[in-house]
Amino acid sequence: ALSDVQAWSRLCGWSVPAGGGAPARASVPDLGLLLQLDALSVQTLVQLSGDWLEAAWEEDGRDALRYPRSLWLFALLARLDSDLLADTAARLRLVFRVLTRVRARHSCEEAGSAKLAELSMLVIVVARYFRQAAPGEC
């Protein structure tokens, strides 16, 4: 159930122990768990992920989307129906803006890195599939 937001935050890798360091008890997305979530739960988790991503951006800058956060975000986007609640669409727009800021912080030397490829794929999914980019933004 989504009643324990802190547990979901830890599971998805968004909770970071005081003083920094690796996320506590984070795991990669589990298909069985994802398939148990109803559409509203998925939208709620995407909204929460937007909040968590924005907070991580303010704290970590270019490292805001570290492993396994990117995997969870992609998995949730894969489960998300394109028929969105207004709040979810607004939060996806926020996710798009933060992802583009994170991507802009990476150097040209990292152009071929797996991390930058993951980040670019998330930007494209949010921008194109969920139509969150204005013309010429992506």
VOPAGU-2260 file (C-alpha; in pm, 1 decimal, decimal comma):
REM VOPAGU-2260
SITE   aa  ch    i         X         Y         Z
SITE  ALA   A    0       0,0       0,0       0,0
SITE  LEU   A    1     106,6     357,2     -54,4
SITE  SER   A    2      25,4     460,1     300,4
SITE  ASP   A    3     392,2     438,3     404,4
SITE  VAL   A    4     553,3     705,3     188,2
SITE  GLN   A    5     884,1     680,3     375,7
SITE  ALA   A    6     907,1     307,5     299,9
SITE  TRP   A    7     849,8     376,3     -70,7
SITE  SER   A    8    1109,3     652,1     -59,6
SITE  ARG   A    9    1364,4     409,5      87,0
SITE  LEU   A   10    1269,6     130,1    -152,6
SITE  CYS   A   11    1307,9     354,9    -457,5
SITE  GLY   A   12    1639,4     497,3    -334,8
SITE  TRP   A   13    1527,3     852,7    -259,8
SITE  SER   A   14    1594,3     847,9     115,2
SITE  VAL   A   15    1954,1     934,7     189,8
SITE  PRO   A   16    2096,4     895,0     540,7
SITE  ALA   A   17    2187,0    1214,0     725,8
SITE  GLY   A   18    2534,2    1321,9     619,6
SITE  GLY   A   19    2496,6    1181,3     267,1
SITE  GLY   A   20    2602,6     844,4     142,9
SITE  ALA   A   21    2421,0     569,1     -38,4
SITE  PRO   A   22    2043,0     546,1     -19,7
SITE  ALA   A   23    1920,6     323,0     260,9
SITE  ARG   A   24    1776,9     -18,6     166,5
SITE  ALA   A   25    1715,0      75,6    -195,2
SITE  SER   A   26    1638,4    -197,8    -442,7
SITE  VAL   A   27    1585,9    -230,7    -813,3
SITE  PRO   A   28    1224,5    -231,6    -934,8
SITE  ASP   A   29    1043,1    -561,4    -893,4
SITE  LEU   A   30     807,0    -652,7   -1177,0
SITE  GLY   A   31     570,7    -840,1    -946,8
SITE  LEU   A   32     539,7    -539,6    -719,6
SITE  LEU   A   33     491,4    -298,9   -1010,1
SITE  LEU   A   34     216,2    -514,6   -1158,5
SITE  GLN   A   35      29,2    -514,4    -826,9
SITE  LEU   A   36      -1,8    -135,1    -834,0
SITE  ASP   A   37    -325,5       9,9    -968,2
SITE  ALA   A   38    -325,4     312,5   -1201,0
SITE  LEU   A   39    -387,2     562,1    -921,7
SITE  SER   A   40    -102,2     418,9    -713,4
SITE  VAL   A   41     133,9     445,2   -1009,1
SITE  GLN   A   42      33,4     808,8   -1064,1
SITE  THR   A   43      81,5     880,6    -693,8
SITE  LEU   A   44     430,1     726,2    -700,0
SITE  VAL   A   45     520,7     926,9   -1010,7
SITE  GLN   A   46     404,1    1243,4    -833,4
SITE  LEU   A   47     608,0    1154,2    -524,1
SITE  SER   A   48     908,9    1073,7    -743,4
SITE  GLY   A   49     879,7    1422,8    -891,3
SITE  ASP   A   50     893,9    1573,4    -543,8
SITE  TRP   A   51    1183,7    1349,3    -444,3
SITE  LEU   A   52    1371,7    1428,2    -766,8
SITE  GLU   A   53    1331,5    1801,8    -713,2
SITE  ALA   A   54    1458,4    1772,9    -353,0
SITE  ALA   A   55    1751,6    1557,0    -470,0
SITE  TRP   A   56    1836,1    1814,8    -738,5
SITE  GLU   A   57    1853,5    2086,9    -474,0
SITE  GLU   A   58    2082,5    1871,6    -257,7
SITE  ASP   A   59    2287,0    1668,5    -505,7
SITE  GLY   A   60    2280,4    1865,9    -832,5
SITE  ARG   A   61    2403,1    1651,1   -1118,4
SITE  ASP   A   62    2396,2    1337,0    -900,5
SITE  ALA   A   63    2024,0    1371,9    -825,8
SITE  LEU   A   64    1930,9    1071,3   -1036,9
SITE  ARG   A   65    2174,3     813,2    -907,1
SITE  TYR   A   66    2115,7     437,5    -912,8
SITE  PRO   A   67    1850,7     290,6    -853,6
SITE  ARG   A   68    1641,5     608,2    -874,4
SITE  SER   A   69    1662,7     617,2   -1253,2
SITE  LEU   A   70    1549,4     253,6   -1276,5
SITE  TRP   A   71    1248,7     319,0   -1052,9
SITE  LEU   A   72    1152,2     631,1   -1244,7
SITE  PHE   A   73    1171,3     445,4   -1575,2
SITE  ALA   A   74     973,7     148,9   -1437,7
SITE  LEU   A   75     700,7     377,2   -1303,0
SITE  LEU   A   76     684,5     565,6   -1632,9
SITE  ALA   A   77     652,1     232,1   -1814,2
SITE  ARG   A   78     350,0     146,2   -1594,7
SITE  LEU   A   79     197,3     493,6   -1620,9
SITE  ASP   A   80    -104,5     529,3   -1846,5
SITE  SER   A   81     -88,6     822,5   -2088,4
SITE  ASP   A   82    -432,0     936,8   -1960,9
SITE  LEU   A   83    -298,1    1146,4   -1673,1
SITE  LEU   A   84    -453,4    1330,7   -1383,2
SITE  ALA   A   85    -380,8    1704,5   -1398,6
SITE  ASP   A   86    -157,4    1680,5   -1089,5
SITE  THR   A   87      44,2    1399,6   -1245,3
SITE  ALA   A   88      87,7    1590,5   -1572,5
SITE  ALA   A   89     209,9    1894,7   -1378,2
SITE  ARG   A   90     451,4    1681,6   -1178,0
SITE  LEU   A   91     581,0    1518,7   -1498,8
SITE  ARG   A   92     650,3    1866,8   -1633,2
SITE  LEU   A   93     855,1    1930,2   -1317,3
SITE  VAL   A   94    1035,8    1596,6   -1369,6
SITE  PHE   A   95    1114,3    1701,8   -1728,1
SITE  ARG   A   96    1259,0    2035,4   -1613,4
SITE  VAL   A   97    1476,2    1874,2   -1344,4
SITE  LEU   A   98    1596,3    1599,1   -1578,8
SITE  THR   A   99    1702,8    1855,4   -1839,7
SITE  ARG   A  100    1890,7    2053,0   -1570,4
SITE  VAL   A  101    2068,0    1737,6   -1453,6
SITE  ARG   A  102    2155,9    1645,7   -1812,3
SITE  ALA   A  103    2290,5    1996,7   -1877,4
SITE  ARG   A  104    2528,4    1962,6   -1581,7
SITE  HIS   A  105    2709,6    1668,2   -1739,2
SITE  SER   A  106    3023,2    1742,8   -1939,0
SITE  CYS   A  107    3090,9    1667,5   -2303,8
SITE  GLU   A  108    3344,4    1402,4   -2196,0
SITE  GLU   A  109    3055,8    1201,9   -2051,0
SITE  ALA   A  110    2864,3    1199,3   -2380,5
SITE  GLY   A  111    2900,6     822,2   -2425,6
SITE  SER   A  112    2842,1     723,0   -2065,9
SITE  ALA   A  113    2565,9     483,7   -1961,3
SITE  LYS   A  114    2448,3     731,7   -1697,6
SITE  LEU   A  115    2398,0    1005,9   -1953,9
SITE  ALA   A  116    2224,0     760,6   -2189,4
SITE  GLU   A  117    1978,9     662,4   -1911,1
SITE  LEU   A  118    1916,7    1026,6   -1834,3
SITE  SER   A  119    1857,8    1113,7   -2199,6
SITE  MET   A  120    1615,3     824,3   -2239,3
SITE  LEU   A  121    1412,6     944,8   -1939,3
SITE  VAL   A  122    1406,4    1298,0   -2084,1
SITE  ILE   A  123    1279,5    1167,9   -2417,7
SITE  VAL   A  124    1012,1     945,3   -2261,9
SITE  VAL   A  125     877,3    1228,6   -2047,3
SITE  ALA   A  126     906,2    1484,7   -2327,1
SITE  ARG   A  127     770,4    1286,5   -2618,8
SITE  TYR   A  128     548,6    1006,8   -2487,8
SITE  PHE   A  129     392,6    1212,4   -2209,6
SITE  ARG   A  130     413,9    1534,3   -2414,5
SITE  GLN   A  131     576,0    1745,7   -2143,5
SITE  ALA   A  132     819,3    1939,6   -2362,5
SITE  ALA   A  133     724,6    2257,8   -2539,4
SITE  PRO   A  134     816,9    2275,4   -2909,6
SITE  GLY   A  135    1195,4    2300,1   -2945,2
SITE  GLU   A  136    1267,8    2204,0   -2584,0
SITE  CYS   A  137    1396,0    1852,8   -2636,0
